[in-house]
Amino acid sequence: MSINCPEIFDKVYVFDLNIHKDNRGILFENYRSDKKLTEIKFCQENIAISKFGVLRGLHFQKEPYAQSKLITVIKGEIQDVIVDLRKNSKTFGDTCSIILSEKEGKQLFIPKGFAHGFLTLSEQSIVQYKVDNYYSPNNQSAIAYDDKELDIKWKLGSKDIILSQNDIQNNSFANTTYFK
């Protein structure tokens, strides 16, 4: 089930993409600087290509290298999950899950202060995300996808989930560095 993340978290947005389809294929505006995110200055764009069952996350960068992200699924379907790490937020520690797909045509904007991860539900996914701060390997952190305290309801069971060597060793939520 897809939950409306903006209703739970302030400054999290879901955008509808205006997709134009015809016999040649599809065309859509993936980003416009004059729409809602005018204060965000994206500086890097990443592409993740994943096969079925790959779970990437729950990642975040520590301050001062924290990143806002604009997530678009170019191909396939994912379960996208965010965790509020803003210690002074009324939603601190809350999670939200949303299904994003090429067919649905939606984007997710996640502000700084959240951990983020996604699980590929289709044979393959291509996920594009813009960020407003450069990647800093020394400031990368992550939370275990199966953290008992967070109790995230992933769409696949643990036997079907594929993790990187780094993600196998992710911290528990209780041992995570939080944002102010």
ABEGO torsion letter per residue (X at the ends): XBBBAAAABBGBBBBBBBBBBBAAEBBBBABBAABGAAABBBABBBBBBBBBGBBBOBBBBBOAABBBBBBBBABEBBBBBBBBABAABAABGBBBBBBBBAAAGBBBBBBBGBBBBBBBABABBBBBBBBABBBBAAABBBBBAABAAAGBBBABBAAABBBBAAAAABBBAAABBBBX
